[in-house]
Structure formats: C-alpha cells, structure tokens
Amino acid sequence: MMSSTAYRPLRAAAMFACVLALAACTQRPAPVTFIAEGNPEKLSDWHLMAVAGGRLKLNKEVVPYELNTPLFSDYAQKLRTIWMPKGHGAVYNGETAFDFPVGTIISKTFYFPKAAGTDRAVLATYDSSKNGGDKLDLATVRLIETRLLVRRADGWIALPYVWNADQTEAVLARTGDQVPLKVIHEDKSVKPLTYVVPNVNQCASCHVADVKSRKFEPIGTKARHMNRSYGYEGVSVNQLDYLARIGYLSGAPADAARTAPRNADWRDPSQPLDARARAYLDVNCAHCHNDKGAANTTALHLNLGAPADLHLGLCKPPVAAGAGTGGHGYDIAPGKPDQSIMLYRLMSAEPGVMMPELGRGSVHKEGVALIRAWIAAMQQGCDA
C-alpha cells in the first residue's frame, strides 16, 4: 500500500493541472490586432470577436453601433462595430464619412435569425429581440459573413470573411462566395435565396466615394446615419456622444443628439413620409448616385442633401434607354409610381434591371411599398 507521503506528489500534480485548466478557461482573449500588410486568412487573426459559450462576443474596446436606416441586404440583420488604436480617434464631419485614423477596423457581421422547428431555414424579419444584441446567441442566429474595412497607411481595404458550417470561424473569401438559404418570410411564404458574398472588387465599387480620385470610404459611418441611441453597458446613450466620450471621435458638436444631422428611421410611421423615403434612398443608393459617385453620369442624385428637383428624378428622362427603364419615360413620374423607372427597378431582381445592382438578390417589398407611397403622394405632374 502506498504511504500518504507518496501521495503528495500526485496530489500536487493534480492540483497544478486543475489550476492550469482553470486559467485556460478564464484567460482573457488576445487584444485586437491591426494587421498592416497582407490578407489574413481567418477572421480570428484580427481578434475582433470570438465564439465562446455559444455566443459571438466582441473583444474589449470593439464598439458596436447601429444606423437610423440601414442598407437592405436580402433581409440579413447586421452587427456593426468599430475599433481604433489606443490614443487615436476619428474626426467628425457633419456631411461625409468621419475621417478615421490608420489602424481603424470597421466590421459588419451579416446573420439571419433561425426558424424554429426546421433544420436550415432562416427568417426574413426585423425582429432582433431574441438574437442576443451585440453578444449574438448562436442558438438563435446563423452567421453568414463578416466584412472588414481596414484603414491602412495607403488607404482602406475591404476583406469579406465567410462563416463555416460549424459557426466557429470565418475564412477569407476574396473572390466572393454564394450561400444557399431557405428563407421564411413574415407572411409564412418560403423562398429559396442564394445569398451572394461580394468579392473585394465589388466591395470597392460601392465604397469609392469619388470616381475621379478613387477615394475609398465607409458608407454608414456618417453623422446622419449614426445619430441615434444604443444600449452601452445597459445604459441607452447617443452613439455620437458615447464615441466622443471614449476618445473614438473628436470635433463632434456638444449634445450631438440634438445638434448633429439625423436621418429618419424608414420604418417609423410617426416620421414624415418624405423624410423616411429620402433616408432610404440615401443609404441604399446615394453612395453611387451623387455628383461624384460611380453613377454620376446619370445625373440622378439621391443623397439626402440633394434638392428635390430634376436631379432627384422628378420628371427626369433616363440618360440611356433600355431594359432598365421598363418602357417608362421618367425616373420619377410624380403621383404615378407605376410609371416611374425608380420603382420599376426597385421591384426587379433581374440583373441589368434591378437597383441597387449589387448587395441583393431579392426584392425588398417593404422598401418598395415606402417608395411607392412616397411617389404617389407627390402632387406636381410632368409637362408633356
């Protein structure tokens, strides 16, 4: 029989093993890593977020945010974040995207709520109450992709990462990808969807703010999109005020909630119809349709500050005829939505006809209904 003295080394070894195991379980994640060169193959190389305990959790100082009116992406919901190197912050601009320092990483994770009682189906819904907020619950959501915008010394780059079937890692997909989905809509209809992950060149085509200078910039990080509240650490505060307080934003006006520009929430019926429609067009279309963007030759300007005249499409003949017009004579025929090219293209999912031409493979029926109501409410007609 072994003596009690002989047991001591074994007990000590066992206790040491337990301590190591406990330390591994409680070890803090590695800090966020800004990678100045190359194209990391895995999302986890950046240490922005990680799957742990059945949730997608953000790393320290990775700040989530939301937009007043978001871009439509086949009903995908999105978790948006910003991270900046310690001691550096963005510079506020009331009109354009903020000026971010080298080292900034902006992420957007696309996901769908899972449909209960099915194997692979997902939901086309605006309800995000059961998703886990900025700690996404993988029991209730399916991760599709995470896109990164990374500000390096020579400018921004876009990197799309696609999540694996096990929902444990996302892998770089520079050439894009296609993810087949079965989508259950709120009217209970079930429709197949091939979710398209854009390649890096397609990402750039939307993010080039000036086609002459080829200036690349984020789309959503503008004051009018971000001037809203978010629940940080259980307290609802204005996002712009919060970013200023933590050193992520300088030059913002005091009490930004009241003084900074703000887009309408396109789904809020208490807000004016015109404001909601203009906000919808601003975020979905204006990154191309402005006087410097990729669609500047169309002379159709859909950014929020553009005047409500010919440049907005009112009684404006198309620059080029073809299938994209649907045989209609004006971009917007006031009071006549079904005679308006804009609505025709929003209602289409056909390549070469639909607008926006990237970022969706399905028709946004609620967005179409909004623009239809907006055009129908217009009073002036077009002279012959």
C-alpha positions in Angstrom: 0.0 0.0 0.0 1.3 3.5 -0.9 2.0 5.8 2.0 0.4 9.2 2.5 3.8 10.7 1.8 3.9 9.1 -1.6 0.5 10.6 -2.5 1.7 14.1 -2.0 3.5 14.5 -5.4 0.4 13.1 -7.1 -2.0 15.4 -5.3 0.3 18.4 -6.1 0.4 17.4 -9.8 -3.4 17.1 -9.9 -3.9 20.4 -8.2 -1.4 22.1 -10.6 -3.3 20.6 -13.6 -6.6 22.0 -12.2 -5.0 25.4 -11.8 -3.8 25.4 -15.4 -7.2 24.2 -16.7 -9.0 27.0 -14.7 -6.5 29.6 -16.0 -7.2 28.4 -19.6 -10.9 28.8 -19.1 -10.6 32.3 -17.6 -7.8 33.6 -19.8 -8.6 36.9 -21.4 -8.7 37.0 -25.2 -5.7 38.4 -27.1 -6.0 42.1 -27.8 -7.3 43.3 -31.1 -4.6 43.0 -33.8 -4.2 45.6 -36.5 -2.5 43.8 -39.4 -0.8 46.5 -41.5 0.0 44.3 -44.5 -1.3 41.2 -46.2 -4.7 39.5 -46.2 -5.2 37.3 -43.1 -6.9 34.0 -43.9 -9.1 33.9 -40.8 -11.3 36.4 -39.1 -9.9 35.3 -35.7 -6.4 36.6 -36.8 -7.7 40.1 -36.0 -9.1 39.2 -32.6 -12.1 41.5 -33.0 -14.6 38.8 -31.9 -14.7 35.2 -30.9 -17.2 32.4 -30.4 -17.4 31.4 -26.7 -20.1 29.9 -24.6 -22.4 29.6 -27.6 -22.2 33.3 -28.4 -20.3 35.6 -30.7 -18.6 38.0 -28.3 -16.8 41.2 -29.1 -13.4 41.9 -27.8 -12.6 44.7 -25.4 -12.9 48.2 -27.0 -14.6 46.9 -30.0 -17.6 49.2 -30.0 -21.0 48.2 -31.6 -23.3 50.7 -33.3 -26.5 50.9 -35.4 -27.8 53.1 -38.1 -31.1 55.0 -38.2 -31.9 53.5 -41.6 -29.7 50.6 -42.7 -28.9 49.3 -46.1 -31.1 46.4 -47.3 -29.2 43.1 -47.8 -31.7 40.4 -48.5 -33.2 40.8 -45.0 -30.0 39.9 -43.3 -29.5 41.5 -39.9 -26.2 43.1 -39.0 -23.9 43.6 -36.1 -21.7 46.6 -36.8 -18.5 47.5 -34.9 -15.7 50.0 -34.8 -12.2 49.6 -33.2 -9.4 52.1 -33.2 -5.9 52.0 -31.8 -5.5 53.4 -28.3 -5.0 57.1 -28.3 -6.4 57.6 -31.8 -9.9 58.7 -32.8 -11.9 59.7 -35.9 -12.5 63.3 -36.8 -16.2 64.4 -37.0 -17.7 65.6 -40.3 -21.3 66.7 -40.5 -21.8 65.6 -44.1 -19.4 62.9 -45.2 -17.9 59.8 -43.5 -15.8 60.5 -40.5 -12.0 60.7 -41.1 -10.6 57.6 -39.4 -7.0 57.1 -38.3 -4.7 54.5 -39.7 -5.3 51.3 -37.7 -9.2 51.6 -37.7 -11.1 48.3 -38.2 -14.8 48.5 -39.0 -16.7 45.3 -39.1 -20.2 44.3 -40.3 -21.4 40.7 -39.5 -24.4 39.6 -41.5 -26.7 37.0 -39.9 -30.2 35.6 -40.0 -32.4 34.5 -37.1 -33.0 30.8 -37.3 -36.5 29.4 -37.9 -37.8 27.3 -35.0 -38.5 23.6 -35.8 -36.5 23.5 -39.0 -33.1 22.3 -39.9 -31.6 25.1 -42.1 -34.3 27.6 -42.7 -33.9 31.3 -41.6 -36.2 34.1 -41.1 -36.7 37.3 -43.0 -37.7 39.5 -40.1 -36.9 42.8 -38.5 -37.4 41.4 -35.0 -34.0 41.2 -33.3 -35.2 40.9 -29.7 -34.1 37.2 -29.3 -30.7 37.5 -31.1 -28.6 38.4 -28.1 -27.8 42.0 -29.0 -24.1 42.5 -29.5 -23.5 39.1 -28.0 -25.2 37.1 -30.7 -26.7 33.9 -29.5 -25.7 31.1 -31.9 -28.7 29.0 -30.8 -31.0 31.6 -32.4 -29.0 33.0 -35.3 -27.0 31.8 -38.3 -23.8 33.7 -39.1 -23.2 34.2 -42.8 -20.3 36.6 -43.3 -18.3 39.3 -41.6 -16.9 42.1 -43.8 -14.0 44.2 -42.6 -13.0 47.7 -43.7 -9.4 48.2 -42.6 -7.7 51.6 -42.7 -4.1 51.1 -43.6 -1.4 53.7 -44.4 -2.2 53.7 -48.1 -6.0 53.7 -47.6 -8.9 51.4 -46.9 -9.1 47.8 -47.9 -12.2 45.5 -47.8 -12.0 41.9 -46.7 -15.0 39.6 -46.7 -14.9 36.5 -44.4 -17.5 33.7 -44.7 -18.5 31.7 -41.6 -18.1 27.9 -41.7 -21.0 25.5 -41.1 -19.9 24.9 -37.5 -20.1 28.6 -36.8 -16.7 28.6 -35.2 -14.6 30.5 -37.7 -14.9 32.8 -40.7 -12.5 32.4 -43.6 -11.4 35.0 -46.2 -13.3 34.9 -49.5 -11.6 37.5 -51.7 -13.3 36.2 -54.8 -16.7 36.2 -53.0 -19.0 33.3 -52.3 -22.6 32.1 -52.6 -24.6 30.7 -49.7 -27.8 28.9 -50.4 -30.6 29.6 -47.9 -34.2 28.8 -47.4 -35.9 31.9 -46.1 -39.3 32.1 -44.3 -40.9 35.5 -44.7 -43.3 37.1 -42.3 -46.3 36.1 -44.5 -45.2 32.5 -43.9 -44.1 32.1 -47.6 -40.9 30.1 -48.0 -38.5 31.2 -50.7 -35.0 30.0 -51.8 -32.3 32.6 -51.7 -28.7 32.4 -53.0 -27.0 34.9 -50.7 -24.1 36.4 -52.5 -21.0 37.5 -50.7 -19.3 40.2 -52.8 -15.7 39.9 -53.9 -13.2 42.6 -52.9 -13.7 44.5 -56.2 -17.4 44.6 -55.8 -16.9 46.0 -52.3 -14.8 48.7 -53.7 -17.3 49.6 -56.4 -19.8 50.7 -53.6 -17.2 52.3 -51.3 -15.5 54.6 -53.8 -16.9 58.0 -52.9 -15.2 59.9 -55.8 -14.7 58.1 -59.1 -12.0 60.7 -60.2 -9.8 60.5 -57.1 -10.8 56.8 -56.4 -11.2 57.8 -52.8 -12.5 54.8 -50.8 -14.5 55.4 -47.6 -17.1 53.7 -45.3 -20.8 54.3 -46.1 -22.6 54.1 -42.8 -20.2 56.0 -40.5 -21.7 59.4 -41.2 -23.3 61.6 -38.5 -26.8 61.5 -40.0 -26.8 57.6 -40.0 -25.2 57.2 -36.5 -27.0 60.0 -34.6 -29.2 57.6 -32.5 -29.2 55.8 -29.2 -27.6 52.5 -28.3 -27.5 50.5 -25.1 -23.9 50.5 -23.9 -23.3 48.6 -20.7 -27.1 48.6 -20.1 -27.5 52.3 -20.5 -29.1 53.9 -23.5 -26.9 56.8 -24.8 -26.4 58.7 -28.0 -23.8 56.9 -30.1 -22.0 60.1 -31.2 -21.8 61.3 -27.6 -20.5 57.9 -26.5 -17.8 57.7 -29.2 -16.7 61.2 -28.2 -16.6 60.3 -24.5 -14.4 57.2 -25.0 -12.0 59.0 -27.3 -13.2 57.5 -30.6 -14.5 60.8 -32.1 -13.3 64.4 -31.9 -14.9 67.5 -33.1 -18.5 66.4 -32.7 -20.9 69.1 -31.6 -22.0 69.2 -27.9 -25.2 67.3 -27.3 -25.0 65.6 -30.7 -28.4 64.0 -30.2 -30.0 67.5 -30.8 -27.4 69.3 -32.8 -26.0 66.8 -35.3 -27.8 65.9 -38.5 -30.1 62.8 -38.3 -31.7 60.6 -40.9 -35.2 59.4 -40.3 -36.0 55.8 -39.4 -37.6 54.5 -42.6 -39.9 52.1 -40.6 -41.2 54.7 -38.2 -44.7 55.8 -39.3 -44.6 58.7 -36.9 -41.9 60.4 -39.0 -42.7 62.2 -42.3 -43.1 60.1 -45.4 -40.7 62.3 -47.4 -38.0 62.0 -44.7 -38.3 58.3 -44.5 -38.2 57.8 -48.2 -35.2 60.2 -48.6 -33.4 58.4 -45.8 -34.0 55.0 -47.5 -32.6 56.3 -50.9 -29.7 58.0 -49.1 -28.3 54.8 -47.5 -29.3 52.3 -50.3 -28.5 54.3 -53.4 -26.6 57.6 -52.7 -23.1 56.0 -52.4 -23.3 55.7 -56.2 -26.0 58.3 -57.1 -24.3 61.6 -56.3 -22.4 64.2 -58.2 -19.0 62.4 -57.6 -20.1 58.7 -57.3 -20.0 55.8 -59.7 -23.4 56.8 -61.1 -22.7 60.5 -61.5 -23.2 60.3 -65.3 -26.9 59.5 -64.7 -27.4 63.0 -63.1 -29.6 61.2 -60.6 -28.6 62.4 -57.1 -30.2 60.5 -54.2 -28.1 61.8 -51.3 -30.1 63.4 -48.6 -28.9 66.9 -49.3 -29.8 66.9 -53.0 -32.6 69.2 -54.0 -36.0 67.8 -54.8 -35.9 68.6 -58.4 -34.8 67.1 -61.7 -31.6 65.7 -60.0 -33.8 63.7 -57.6 -35.5 62.2 -60.7 -38.7 64.2 -60.7 -39.9 64.3 -64.4 -36.3 63.4 -65.4 -36.0 61.3 -68.6 -33.4 58.5 -68.4 -29.9 59.1 -69.7 -30.0 55.8 -71.6 -33.0 53.8 -72.8 -33.1 50.0 -72.5 -34.5 47.2 -70.3 -33.7 49.2 -67.2 -36.4 51.8 -68.0 -39.3 49.3 -68.3 -40.6 51.5 -71.1 -41.2 54.3 -68.7 -40.4 57.9 -69.5 -39.3 59.4 -66.2 -37.1 58.3 -63.3 -40.0 59.6 -61.1 -43.4 60.4 -62.5 -44.9 62.4 -59.6 -48.2 60.9 -58.4 -47.7 57.9 -60.7 -45.4 55.2 -59.1 -46.2 52.5 -61.6 -45.0 54.8 -64.4 -41.7 55.6 -62.6 -38.4 54.0 -63.6 -37.2 54.1 -60.0 -39.9 52.0 -58.6 -39.7 49.6 -61.6 -36.0 48.9 -60.9 -36.6 48.6 -57.1 -39.3 46.0 -57.9 -36.9 43.9 -60.1 -34.5 41.2 -59.1 -33.3 40.8 -62.7 -29.6 41.5 -63.3 -29.2 44.5 -65.6 -32.5 45.9 -64.4 -32.6 45.9 -60.6 -31.3 48.7 -58.5 -29.2 48.7 -56.4 -27.4 46.3 -58.8 -25.2 44.8 -56.0 -26.0 43.6 -52.5 -29.3 42.0 -53.0 -30.9 39.1 -54.8 -34.4 39.6 -53.7 -37.0 42.4 -53.7 -37.4 44.5 -50.6 -41.1 44.6 -50.5 -41.4 46.9 -47.6 -38.9 49.3 -49.2 -40.8 49.2 -52.4 -44.0 50.0 -50.6 -42.4 53.0 -49.0 -41.1 54.4 -52.3 -44.5 53.7 -53.9 -46.3 55.7 -51.3 -43.8 58.5 -51.5 -44.1 58.9 -55.3 -47.9 58.5 -55.1 -48.1 61.4 -52.6 -46.3 63.8 -54.9 -48.6 66.4 -56.3 -46.9 68.1 -59.3 -47.2 66.4 -62.7 -44.8 66.4 -65.7 -45.5 68.7 -68.6 -45.8 67.0 -71.9 
